Amino acid sequence: MTRFIAWCCWWRVPCLLRRVVVNLKSDASVALQGVLFAQRGPWLTLKDVVALSTAAPQARVDGDVVLHRDNVAFIQVVG
């Protein structure tokens, strides 16, 4: 039982600390590309973010981006 509890305490999202593309539910024409840095409850933190859009060129985003999971359609691992 203690091994299971230890595993639960140290488990992390498999794509954590990897470059990902996050597609949003609120705006299907916008996606965010960055490093999935942290996951705290329902919140995801992305660093080194680039906003990808079908209507505009890529734009680098200043600072970190914090997203709620309810706004995430899906996550693609890029590298």
For each residue, the residues with C-beta under 8 A, 3 or more apart:
1: 4 5
2: 5 6
3: 6 7
4: 1 7 8
5: 1 2 8 9
6: 2 3 9 10
7: 3 4 10 11
8: 4 5 11
9: 5 6
10: 6 7
11: 7 8
12: 16 39
13: 16 36 39
14:
15: 18 20 36 75 77
16: 12 13 36 37 38 39
17: 35 36 37
18: 15 35 36 77 78 79
19: 33 34 35 77 78 79
20: 15 33 34 35 36 46 75 76 77 78
21: 31 32 33 52 75 76 78
22: 31 32 33 34 36 44 46 67 72 74 75 76
23: 28 31 72 73 74 75 76
24: 27 28 30 31 32 67 71 72 73
25: 28 70 71 72 73
26: 71
27: 24 30
28: 23 24 25 73
29: 53 54 55
30: 24 27 51 52 53
31: 21 22 23 24 51 52 53
32: 21 22 24 46 49 50 51 52 61 65 67
33: 19 20 21 22 49 50 52 78
34: 19 20 22 46 47 48 49 50 61 65
35: 17 18 19 20 46 47 48
36: 13 15 16 17 18 20 22 39 44 45 46 75
37: 16 17 45 46 47 64
38: 16 44 45
39: 12 13 16 36 43 44 45
40: 43 45
41:
42: 68 69 70
43: 39 40 66 67 68 69
44: 22 36 38 39 66 67 68 69 72
45: 36 37 38 39 40 64 65 66 67
46: 20 22 32 34 35 36 37 49 64 65 66 67
47: 34 35 37 64
48: 34 35
49: 32 33 34 46 60 61 64 65
50: 32 33 34 58 59 60 61
51: 30 31 32 58 59 60 61
52: 21 30 31 32 33 58
53: 29 30 31 56 57 58 59
54: 29
55: 29
56: 53 59
57: 53
58: 50 51 52 53
59: 50 51 53 56
60: 49 50 51
61: 32 34 49 50 51 65
62:
63:
64: 37 45 46 47 49
65: 32 34 45 46 49 61
66: 43 44 45 46
67: 22 24 32 43 44 45 46 71 72
68: 42 43 44 71 72
69: 42 43 44 72
70: 25 42
71: 24 25 26 67 68
72: 22 23 24 25 44 67 68 69 75
73: 23 24 25 28
74: 22 23
75: 15 20 21 22 23 36 72
76: 20 21 22 23
77: 15 18 19 20
78: 18 19 20 21 33
79: 18 19
